[in-house]
């Protein structure tokens, strides 16, 4: 033979691919030599150890790909050596095969118990040992492939988590005032908490629970949050936002997935909350003084993403609140959390945790403590989400600074040659008043034409107050004094919905004339309804008049606008809003 056919250094054919390192641990030199020769023929670089202690040291320093281990050896036997080897932190799989002269079944079973992957009794067949080594090689290769796939999955999940946080979580508001406990069962949570301000300054809060948990469930949160924020930002009502999310999810989610939700709209005056519960545990209203449960809103509708034939007007409840009250939202992962005895936490334990909270802890802290004590080290099976929304000014945007910058601005000169004017109007008749909200559409149309900037939210507030007054008191003939009665808010809004459902005639007309100049702009808003009007002759709406007749809505309009004028017989009002670009 010629040198071109034989690798003299390794006694292996040229081009043979080494399989890595192997350690042979045996106190008999002859056994080590025989095993080393066999392993070299298979393509391994072989390292020898005379006892278990040497084997462990070499394993730590050489990081082998295979270990052949004897049992009965001085200094340290094979059992102890393998225990130490298998306890070493490692991301790789290193197979250990015991080669032993013992034949007792219990001793052989111990080979597996201490961490060995296979065993063979002496004397052994070289063919059988080769087959076992090849089997371990296949397992090792599969382990490496799984590790690569796992690493890639971890990278993908990290990227998805970053995208998810940016798309869903980052846009939330008032989180420094809202107390939360959010514990996903996996990396991704199927629960979602969304918060956003409407143009009028109200706070919208949505807690949702998608079917299941993990990445698949979390994917639904992205389109839901997109619709929630877009429609909240444009000023749509609770019912319209829920209908929008429902429509979006119906087109995207598989039939096996849906979104149970709790939805709140906290009014900017902190006097009432519009609340909707579809498929979630009760929403709890907690008293400001003693933190007792003063009201609960159960589920009144089906989860979103199941059916397009849902009337969300029937699911929305209006609840009167006092400043300092708080509202507790919870997913079913709280009440259905279990301990090692498979007992559920239950609604009763949740409410006990609320009533038994310590003086120096929040409601969320008290519930979290009760959960930890109850569940112990039991595996968390579902996402756990809690949020307590305090009905305090901390959760709301302030508009005082914006009002001081914009109110009572002088109208721009009509002689300014750079001014331009836009005029348009809209009239809603009969039952269209019950199923359409023109204000978001109007304000977005104005914004596209005029580029309102910071004036957008204030104009939304003005238009909303004018429209609600025209619809409620003009067309529907509702008396706002009802709200001052016991359960007045509930009575008022229940009666409002009843009259809207039965509305067949009447109208509200909105006419807007807007002009901009180099120095700012002016908008004239005229609101007329089909009502009988009211006696406005003695009505004073300056900022110093806090009479009940004027009401907070009209008083706010008078603060924001340059002028407010009622026209006979009182079913028409015209306001002028002026702003300066300086």
N, C-alpha and C positions, 0 to 999 in steps of 0.2 A: 504494500500500500504506500501511497505517497502522502506527503504532508498536507496536500490540498484536501484530503479526505478525512483527516483526523486532527482534532484539537488536542495537542500533546499536553497542554496545561491543565485541562479539565477532564480529559478522557471522554469527552462528549463530542458528537458530530458538530462540525461548524454550522452555525445558524440556529442551534438549539436555544430556545428561549428559557432562561432560568425562571423558576417559579418563586423565588424569594428565599428566605431563611427558614431553617428548621432547627429546633433544639431537641437533642436526644438526651434524656435524663435517665441514667441507669448506673448502678454501682458496679456492674460487671463490665469489664473492658471488652470482652468478646462480643457481648450483646451490642455495645455501643458501636463497635467496628462493623458488625453485620448490618445494623440499621442504617449507619452512615453510608455504607456502600449502596444500599438499596435506594436511599433518598437522593444520593448524587446521580444515580442512573435516571431518576425521575426528574432531575433538573433543579434540585435544591442545593443551596449552600448550607453546609451542616456545621453546627456548633454542638460540642459535647459538654455534659455536666455529670459529675460523679454522685451527686446527691440532690435532694429537693431544695436545700438552701442555695446551692450554686445555680440550680435551674431557675429559681425565682430571681436571683440577681441578674442572670443573663437575659431573662425575659424582660426585665425592666430596662436594661441597657441596650439590647439588640432589637427589640420590637419584632419578634419572629412572626412568620406566617403559619407555622405549624409546630405543635409540641407533641413528642412521643414520651410518655411518662411511665416509669416503673412505680410499683407501690412500696415494696419493702426495701428501704435504703437507710443508711446511717444518717446522723445529724438531723435530717428532716425527711419524713416519709412522703410518698406521692400524694396522699390525701391532703395533708396540710399544705403542701406546695401548690396544689391546684386551687385550694381555697384562696390562697393569697394571690395567685395569678388571676383568677376570675374576679377578684375584688378590685383589681387595678382599673382606674377610670380609663375608658377607651371608647372610641367611636367605631372601632373595627372589630370584626369577629375573628378570633384566633382559635381554631379547633384544637382540642386536646384529646388525644387517644391514649388510653391506658393500655400498657402491655405488661401483663402480670402472670406470675405462676400460680396465684391463688385461684381456687375453684369454688370456694364457698359462695353460695348464692347471695347471702347478705353482704359479703365483702365486695362482690361484683356490683350489687345494687348501689353500694356506697360510692362506687366510682362515678355514677351519674348524679347521686345526691350532692356530692361536693362540687359539682360543676363540670365534670368530664362530659365530652360529647359522644364518646364511644369507647369500647374496650375490646380487647382480644387476649385470650389466654395463651400462655406459652406451653408447649412449642406451637408456633403459629405458621400458617401457610403464607409464603411471600405473596402468592397470588391474591389471597384474601386480604392481606394487609394493604397491598397496592390498591385493591378495589375500595377499601374503606378510606384510604387517603384521597383517592379520586372523588369519592362521594363527598368528603369534607371540602374538597376544592370547589366542587359545584355549589355547595351551601355557602362557602365563603364568597364566591363570585356573586351569587344572588344577593348576599348581604351588602356587598359593595354597591350593587345596582340599586338596591332599596335605599341605601344611604344617599346616593346621588339624587334619586327621585325625591327623597325627603328634604334634602338640602335645597333642591329647586323649588319644592313646594313651600318651604319656609321663606325663600326669597320672594316667591309670588305672593304669599300671604302678607309679608311685610310691606310689599308695594301696595297690595290691596288695602291693607289697614291704613296706610298713609293717604291713599285716595279716598277711602271711606271717611276718615277723619276730616279731610278737607272739604268733602262734599256734604257731609251730614252734620258733623259736630261743630266745626269751626264757626258756622253762621249763627249759632245759638246766642241769645242775649240773656241778660239778668242772671247769669249763672253764679255770680258772686252773692246773690241774695237768695237763690233757690237752693235748698238743702237736698242732696241726692245720695242715694246708695245704688250704684250700678255694678253688678257682679255677673259678668257673662259666664256661662257654663263652659264655653270654649273661647278661642282667641277672638272670634267675632260673636257679637250678641244679636239674637233675633229680636230683642227689645230695642226700641228707639225712643229718645226724648228730644223733642224739637220745640224751640221757643222763637218767637219773632214778634216785632211790633207792627201794628197796622198803622196806616197813615194818620189815623185819628188819635194815636197814642195808646190804644188798648193793647193788652198783652195776650197773645195767643200761645197756648201750651198744648202740645200733643204728646201723649205717651202711647206708644203702640207696641203690640206683641205679635210678631209674625209666627206662622206655624213653624214649629221646630226651632232649631238654633244653629249657630255656626254660620259659615260663609254663605250657604245657599239662602238662609233666612235673611241675612244682613243685606244681600243684594237688593231686596225689595225696598229697603230703606232709602235708597238713593232716588228713585223716581218719586217716592212719597214725599221726601223732604223737598225735592225740587218744586213740586206742585204746591206744597204747604207754604213755602217761602214766597213763591211768585204770587200766589193768590192773596196771601196775607199782606204782602207789600203793596198790592193794588187795591186793598180795602174791601175785598169780598167778605161776605158774612160767613158765620160758622157753617151754616147749611150748604152754602155754595162751595166752600173749601172742601168739605167732606164729600160732596158730590163729585168734585174735580178729582180728588185722590181716588175715589172709588172707580171712576171711569178709567183713570190711568192704570190702576192695578188690574182691572178686568181685561185690559188689552195686553198686559205683560205677564202676569203670573199664571203658572199652570193651575189647573182646577183644584189641585190638592193643597194649594197655598192660599192663605187669606191673612188679613190684618185686623186684629181686634184693637180698638182704640178707646182712649179717654181724651176728651178734647175740652179745653177751657178757653173762654174769652173773658178776661178780667177787665172790666170797664175802667177807663182812666180816672173816673171819680171814686173808684173803690167802693161803689155802692151796690153793684150787682155783678153776677157772673153768669154767662151763658155756658151751659155745660151739656155735654153729650157723652154717653157711655154705650159703646157697641161691643158686647162680648167680653167685657173685662170685669174684675171685682168692683164692688161698690166704691164710688168716689166719696171720700169722707170730708165733711166740713167741720173744722175744729173751732171751738169758741175761743175768743181772744183772751177771756179772763181765766178760765179754769182748764182750757184745752179739752173739754169734753166734746163728744160728738154731737153737734147740734142739727146736722142734716146729713143724709146719705142719698146719693143718686145711683140707683142700680142700673144694670144694663137694660136699655130700652130698644135696642136694635141689633141687627145681625152684623158681624164683622164686615169690613170692606173687602172688595175683590170677589164676592160670592155672586151677587146679583146686581143688575143695573136698574131693577125696579124697586128702588128704595126711596121713600119720602123722608128726608132727614128733618123736615119740620116737625114730624111726630116724635123724633128722638131727642130734640133739644129742649132742655128745661132751663128756666131763668130763676136763679136763686139770689135772694137778697143777702148781702154780707155787711159786716161792720168792719171798720178799719182795725187791723190787728188780728182778725180771724186768719186761719190758714186752711189750705186745702191739700189733702193727702191723696196722691195717686200711687197705685201699686199694681204690678203685674201679678199674674197667678203663680209665678215662680216663688213668690213670698209665701202665700197661704199653702201652697202645695209642696214646699220644702219638707224633707223628711229626715228623721234621725236613723240611727243604726237599727232600730226596731221597726222601721218602715212606717212610723207614725207621722202624719202630716202636721205641719205647724198650725194650720187652720185659721179661719177668720177670728175665732174667739181669742186665740193667743195673740194675734195681731192687735186686737182692740184692747186686750189686757195690757200689752206693752205700752200702748198710748196712755192709758189711764194711770199706769204705775211708773211713768218716767220720773227720774230723779230731777231735783230742782236745778242741777247744774248741767243737764244734758238736753239736747234737742229731741224732738219726736223721732227723727231718723236714727239718732244715736241709740235711743232706747229700744227701738225695734231691732236694730242691728245687734245690740247686746243680747236681746232675747233670742234672736235667731242663732247666734253663735252658741249660746248655752244649750239650746234645744237640739241643734243639729250635730254638735260635736264634730267628729272627724268623718261624718258620713259624706259620701260623694255627692257633689252638687249636680243634680240631674237637669235643671232648667235654669234659664237666665233669671236673675233676681234684680228687679228694678223698683226703686222707691223715689218719689219726689214730693217735697213739701213746699208749696207755694205760699209764702206769707203775703197777706193782703195789706201791704204797707207801701208807702211811697218809694221804697228802695227798689221795687221791681218795675217801676214805670219810668218812661222818659219824661223829662221836664221840658215844658215849652215856654217857661217864663222868660228866659233870655231871648228866645226867638221872637216872642211877642213884643218885647221892649224894642227890638231892632226893626220890627216891621209895622207895628200898629201906628195908626194916625199919620202915616207918611203923606205928604202933600201929593196931589195928583200931578203928573207930568204936564208940562205946558202943551196946550192944544196947538200952539203955533210951531211946535218942533217939527221940522220938515222930515225928520227921520222916522216919525211914528208910523206904525202900521196897525191895522185893525182886523180882527177876526170875529164874526158874528155867527152864532148857530143856536138852535133850540131843539128840545125834545119834549114830546108829550106822551105820557103813559095813561091809557084809559082802562077802566074796568078791571078785569081779572089779571091784566098784565101788571098791575100794581102789586099783586100778591106773589108773582113768580119771577119778577125781574128787579134787579137793583141797578139803577142807572148811574150811580155815583162813581163806582170804579171805572166804568167805561168812559164817563165824561172826563174824569180827572186824567186818565191816561191819554185821551184824545187831546186835551188841552196841553198836557205835558209834551206830546209829540210836536204840537204846533208851536208852542211858546218856549219850551225848555225851562220849566219852572224852577228847577234846582231846589233850594231850601224852602221855597214857598209852597212846594207841592203838598206837604203834610198839613200846613195851615189851611190851605184852600180846601183840602179834603175834609177837614174838620168843619169848615164853614158850610160847605155844600151838604154834608151829612146832617148837620143840625137843622138846616133849613128844610131839607127834604123830609126828615123824620117829623118835624113839626107840621109840615103840610099834609103828610100822609096820615099821621096819627090823630092830630087834633082837627084838621080840616076835613079830609075825606072820611075817615073812620069815626070822627066825633068822639074820641076818647078824652076823658078828663084826667090830667096828670095828678090830680089830687088823690086819685085811687092809690097811688104809690105810698101815700102817707098812712094808709090803713094797715092793720095787722095782716101780714102775708100779702101786702099790697102789690109788691113786684110780681109775685106769682099770678095774682088776680089780673093785674094789668096786662101782662104779656099773654096770658091764656085768653083773655077777652080779645086782645089784638089779633091773635091767630084765628080765633073764631070769626071775627068780622072780616078778616082778609079772605078766608075760605069762602065766605058767602058774598063777597064783593062782586057786583055785576056792572056797576056804573061808577061815575065819578072820574076825576082826572087830576093829574099834577103836571103842570107845564113849567119847564126850566128853560130860561133864555139867558144866554151869556154873550157879553160883548167884551172882548179883550183887546187891549192895544199895548204895544211896547214902544219904548223910545230909547234913546241913547242913555238916559238917566234912570230908567226903570220901567214901570208900567202900571196899568190900572185895569181892573176887571170889574165890570158891572154885572151882577147876578140878580135876575128877577125870577122869583118863585111864586107861582099862582096855583091855587087849588080850587076844587069845585065846592068847597064848604061854604057855610054861611058867614064866615068871618067872625070877628069878635070886637069888643069895645076896646080899641087901642088908644083912645084919646088921652086917657090918664096914665098910659104905660110909659114909665121912664126906664130906659135901659142904659144909663150911664154907669160907669164902673163903681160909683159910690152907692148905687141903689141895689139892695140885696132882697127886694120884696119877693115873696113867693110867686106873685103874678108874673113877674118877668121870667123867673126860672134861670137855672144855671146855664142852659143851652143858649138862650138869647143873650144873657149877660156875657158869655164867652164870645159870641159873635160881635157884640158891641165893642169888646176889647180888641178884637182882631181887625175890625173893619174901620175904614175912614168914616163911613156913615151907614145908618140903617133907617129905612123909611117904610112905614106901612101905608097901604093904599086902600081907600074905601072899597068894600065894607070891612076890610081886615083880612081878606083871604088872599092878599097879594103883598109881598114884601120885596123891597129892592135894597141891596147892599152894595157898597163900593169898597173894594180891597185894593190898596195902593202899595207899591213897593219901590224901593230905590236900589239901584245896582251898585251904589257907592258903599 
